[in-house]
């Protein structure tokens, strides 16, 4: 058996995820981990996974610690 191929990802009942492949909220390990966002504490939080991800992306994009315009020699 090839390790890691065709296996579902991690997750437990009571943990909520959003499957980006099927565009649905799921509890526990239904779809492979590569296709899920989460875990979230509730079904409602998982239902807002795409909005949460977009908000975090905006925050990280504007965070000066993640900017590529720092000097190449590592000095600030």
Beta strands, then each sheet from edge to edge (+ up, - down):
strand 1: 16-19
strand 2: 24-27
strand 3: 36-40
sheet 1: 2+ 1- 3+
end
